[in-house]
Amino acid sequence: MAPRTQRLVRALAVLLLFVCFGLAWLWQGYRVFLQTPLTIPESRMEFALPKGTTPRRLAQSLADRRLTSHPGYFLVLFRLNPELSALKAGTYQLEPGMTPEQALRLFVSGRVKEFSLTVIEGWSFRQLRDALSMAPRMQQTLAGLTDTELMARLGKPGEHPEGRFFPDTYRYPVDTSDAEVLQRAYAAMSDKLSAVWAARAPGLPYRNAYEALTMASIVEKETGQANERPQIAGVFVRRLQQGMRLDTDPTVIYGLGTRFDGNLRKRDLQESTPYNTYQVGGLPPTPIALPGEAALRAAVQPASGKSLYFVARGDGSHQFSDTLAEHNTAVRKYQLKQ
């Protein structure tokens, strides 16, 4: 072999050796990269993935936020795992200790960060609107609208909002609108009400499911202990059946609206409003609160019995009485004593 050819072969061998060493070094670096957690500066952090983000753009974004110093390795990871390129837009929560591959699999899963809004049984619609206005990372699209305008925006023009939304915990991703959450709560109440109405007891004094919803709202506001809901519903159902007035304070309070200062006075019980069930017979014109599922069931499946009265004992429970004389005795014992 000619000397010139020998020198060329030796040079190529050295070059090949360097390439092999370089590839081995890169591969080792890639393996270390796979096992090294992202540099998350806080206990956890949000990472927004805009719609249309490409693997290259994501790698650069991670580097820009100093979550990684090796964006090129992310491109290798994408190339070796093509399924990781199916990125789903959204805001994700990155946890400490998360490796690059775990982060990419999170971005592919679509498990975006969620917030929650808990709607409490017995809340008024006004309280629900207040909670919506303070819900974190929620788009406020209904602020400034009247209740009438709001219901029209939800596609329910002419409906009174009270009682129409089911109390529950609603989870939602970043930038969900308040209208979307209300639509979910409305649909949930409609489904619950339809189900309990279909399973109602015979002979109830309701003309339709809406009146059952109204009764459920009263039961919700009157109940201090959950197990008493059917008994309280039974008292009110029997009162309606016998043509008696409901005589329930929560309806009066609802009718007073923002004028109620926490103290229900005798003059309040004598004021004529559509919701004063001491003055007006039958059910009030609308629900007075958001009833939960147990109150809905109690309204359509009330406990049987003869009691027509009840009075609070002061511990959350009630004393039930069949006659007015028994009720007056209970009032002297539990109320006047207090």
Buried (B, 14 or more C-beta within 10 A) or exposed (E): EEEEEEEEEEEEEEEEEEEEEEEEEEEEBBEEBEEBBBEBEEEEBEBBBEEEBEBEEBBBBBBEBEBBEBBBBBBBBBEEEEEBBEBBBBBBBBBEEBBBBBBBBBBBEBBBBBBEBEBBBBBBBEBBBEBBEEBEBBBEBBEEBEBEEBBBBBEBEEBBBBBBBBBBEBEBBBEBBBBBBBBBBBEBBBEBBEEBBEEBEEEBBBEEBBBBBBBBBBBBBBBEEEEBBBBBBBBBBBBBEEEBBBBBBBBBBBBBEEEBEEEBEEEBBEBEBEBBBBBBEBBBEBBBBBBBBBBBBBBBBBBEEEBBBBBBBEEEBBBBBEEEEBBEBBBEEBEEEE
